[in-house]
Amino acid sequence: MNRDDPSHTEQTTDASSDERADERGPDESGPDRDRPCADRRPDERRRSDEERRTDGGQRMDDDRRPTDGAADGPAVGDPAGTNVPVSRRGFLKGVGLASVLGVGSASASDDSLFAMDGLQPVDDPIGDYPYRDWEDLYREQWDWDSVARSTHSVNCTGSCSWNVYVKNGQVWREEQAGDYPRFDESVPDPNPRGCQKGACYTDYVNAEQRIKHPLKRVGERGEGKWQRISWDDALTEIAEHVVEEVQAGRYDAISGFTPIPAMSPVSFAGGSRLVNLLGGVSHSFYDWYSDLPPGQPITWGTQTDNAESADWYNADYIVAWGSNINVTRIPDAKYFLEAGYDGTKRVGVFTDYSQTAIHTDEWLSPDPGTDTALALGMAQTIVREELYDEAHLKEQTDVPLLVREDTGKFLRASDVPAVSTDADRPEWMLLMLDAEGTLREAPGSLGERDGQKDYSKSIELDFDPRLDAETTVRTTDGPVQVRTVWNELREELSEYDPETVHETTGVGRETYQRVAREFADVDRAKIIHGKGVNDWYHNDLGNRAIQLLVTLTGNLGRQGTGLDHYVGQEKIWTFHGWKTLSFPTGSVRGVPTTLWTYYHAGILDNTDPDTAAKIREAIDEGWMPVYPAEREDGSRPDPTTMFVWRGNYFNQAKGNVAVEEELWPKLDLVVDVNFRMDSTAMYSDIVLPTASHYEKHDLSMTDMHTYVHPFTPAVEPLGESKTDWQIFRELAAKIQEVATERGVDPVPDRTFDREIDLQSIHDDYVRDWATGEEGALAEDRAACEYILEHSAESNPEGTDEQITFADTVEQPKRLLEAGDHWTSDIEEGEAYAPWKDFVQDKNPWPTVTGRQQYYIDHDWFLELGEQLPTHKEGPTNTGGDYPMEYNTPHGRWSIHSTWRDSEKMLRLQRGEPVVYLHPQDAEERGIEDGDTVEVFNDLASVELQAKLYPSSQRGTARMFFAWERFQFPDDTNFNSLVPMYMKPTQLVQYPEDTGEHLYFFPNYWGPTGVNSDVRVDVRKPGGDGG
């Protein structure tokens, strides 16, 4: 049996040695394989990393290498000298039989499995130990032919290096690598990294759900009827469709969805490069998954920046706010735990008594959706008791800036005739009052900067601004009363007195105030911010309120401080190399996936009039793009084509019912590139088999650490599967072939100054656009080298240092510096901590004010009363008027939907979708643990098993997310109950005319998905509900 056999699964260990010999081939066995371990020299028993490490898992030339034509030795687990396969049960039975037969006895027959010597007393247990063949059995089971370094391309922030062991041509097991170089002896060792999911990825490599051949749908989408077709047929059908779309000018009806470049940038670039050359649409993902914390671009003008997890150990005080570290950050949890051993106080803020809460020193449990009120209550305590860092507030924030009380807008130099300014844009030169009451320009304001990020200016002050100030200023409109943002903020915070906070959140009055005082009192405090806040409709307000705590206390820009938001992998260290590889034309037709889905799934037409009007205004003003673009006659075509790879868009889509019923029928062709049959593959038209994570070259990075390490192929791709890069390169070749045969002329791009030339698209795909070298990027490994060579982090200018792909194969390498999309540098001997560019170097923050900006004077923010962070209740029509709050957090048994169908992971839980209910909620509905129930609202009804969960609050129904549709009896899923909402403030451009601060850029600023704020009820099947 070989790996390509469709019946091959993880249960094939009973295959005969003859079958395995056929798989290995003549060069994978030989005389040395018959040598028992005890007969080898000690240095042969375990090869060193240098001896056994290979790029791609190819066999090493060591003294165990067989000679050509040698006979096969024993297979995995075979005792020396026999070809009889032995199971673990058989081995133990044999040992038991031998012990019964006694000293010197033979086995039951001459050809017995074991011929055992009796136990012999020895003087020297090492030197005189007799060799007995049977004792070598387990040793041989743990032997291997080769080992490759690889990792897992999944939507998590782990980025863990693994050793992948191969025997007889098959991946056999994986083991955490333990050779990350240590850069700071004062923090715990970074080795090893990994989790239980990564430890069983081998099961996927040969799993039944592996896709080994191109497939074409022959039934209805989702019906599961497929026809196996050839690669040529598959690529030809796709290419002909794509050529027709581009030739008709519908290139912007072609979409490509793939998430998280950091987890495998070459695979990401494989499809993105082709979509970019076609003039197609590249989808965002960070906002779509509600991983983007919109409060960070609003307040700090950045996508997100975090300390690497080793920096947790440097903190004196850590608040884990909605971040279930022990479940969702398993490789990094050691820093959280060991910080506690070292004296760091750890506080958990969770609605349930979570797996992380049990390891904290104190647990605060706000009611679901009230985190903002809790954070503002803590801020009110810090302000009321004057525990804030005044110097930090004056220099680093907008709180000394003046605001007009008549309009709510910042007071600008252009408003005041008496202010003489040299600023190029006086309308964005903002003003403060100094201690003498004189109006002073705020250095670093947008009015004096060249664009969003301008480090030629400084925010350092040569005067002492007033925080508490109110006065009248003579403006071009006459006398106007003005006051500082600080006074506006204090007035807002006054609404969050202890009684109000307690009534809103349920948290004890003295408890949260004491935590606030402790947080402000220590030297280095840190908040680890999780997805628990991001999933709500008003997530931006929650982000801003929690950020306010580190700002008030000056906990930014130093080791052991900050707000670390670890949700998804928003950025990639080797940014420039990845960007130019993925988007060679330099012109990206990006789209916010939430808005694209919302628009094309018909949800806009069913939205309340005020929200719908703002969404249309944002589109009409060009603040947020929707593709296909509106044509000259005012029409807008439907999308026609969607490529999905490295993701599971259909399964993870909010508004899942509308996506299936309204969006999916508009798509003429859905192509899924996948190694397994997931929900998106089931609802696709053509499925192309891609290599598993152990069958390709790529790179891996994360903001949880500062290392880069590789994927290398331990084995060849299974069946007819190919790597993502190879698949899209070959599709480019087929498109070029079809276009050339048809004589398709270049198509002018309506938006960008370029032509889409399908007759050269493959040549363009494999060309190195930086050097002009033809065919340079034909192979995956060359693409890896390109990324490393063209990124400052791995090949910094002005030094002789460089990280090559071969370097990463040898061991993970710490990156050499941070590029300009990070906010600190990577420094020798210490963990990366962000914001030093601003806090220590005094560069302007990339906001309108040049400071941390808590006051937003955009018209929509003012209209909605959100110019400052404030607590609001969520929307009301969220699935219907039902009594229970429904949420779908990340669980410990999968990374999104990967491993949701893993047999090993299913065995660690209940093996099927489960809803977690408080026992009293269940009792009121006559539900017992293990019952089959329906969770329902106005959108759908989902059938699954009930699990009683005393750790949750009453009135909540929790389903850990990402179960596949085919795991539910009625082909629904966890998102069938989730409506789709967008918040208008996340659609704005700011400033409205130029957008230097807030502007659409994929994964930086755009509307987020909403996974919470959903109402449901639970009942037994056929019942009436609660």
Secondary structure, DSSP 8 states (H G I E B T S, - for coil): --TT-TT--TTGGG--HHHHHHHH-TTS--GGGGS-GGGS-HHHHS--HHHHEETTS----STT---TT------TT--TT------HHHHHHHHHHHHHH-TT---SSTT-S---------SSTTTT----GGGGHHHHHT--SEEEEE---SSSS----EEEEEETTEEEEEEE--------TTS--------TTGGGTHHHHT-TTB--S-EEE-SSTTS--EEE--HHHHHHHHHHHHHHHHHTT-GGGEEEE---GGG-HHHHHHHHHHHHHHT-EEE--TTTTT-S-THHHHHHSSS-----GGGGGG-SEEEEES--HHHH-GGGHHHHHHHHHTT-EEEEE-SS--TTGGGSSEEE---TT-HHHHHHHHHHHHHHTT-S-HHHHHHHBSTTBEEETTT--B-BGGG-TT-----S-GGG-BEEEBTTS-EEE-TT-GGGSSSS--TTS----SS-B-SS-EEEEEETTEEEEEEEHHHHHHHHHTT--HHHHHHHH---HHHHHHHHHHHHHSSSEEEEE-HHHHTSTTHHHHHHHHHHHHHHTT--SSTT-EEEE-SS----SSHHHHHHHH-TTS---EE-HHHHHHHHTT-GGGS-HHHHHHHHHHHHTTSS--SS---TTS------EEEEESS-HHHH-SSHHHIIIIIGGG-SEEEEEESB--HHHHT-SEEEEB--TTSS-EEE--TTSSEEEEE--SS--STT-B-HHHHHHHHHHHHHHHHHHHT---EE-SSSS-EE-GGGHHHHHHS-TTT--TTTTSSHHHHHHHHHHT-TTTS-TTSS----HHHHHHS-EE-S---TTSSS---TTS---S-HHHHTT----SSSSSSB------HHHHHTT-SS-------S-SSSS-SEEEE----SS-BTTBTTT-HHHHHTTTSS-EEEE-HHHHHHTT--TT-EEEEE-SS-EEEEEEEE-TTS-TTEEE--S---GGGSTTS--GGGG------GGGG--BSTTT-SSB--BTTTBS-----SSEEEEEESTT----
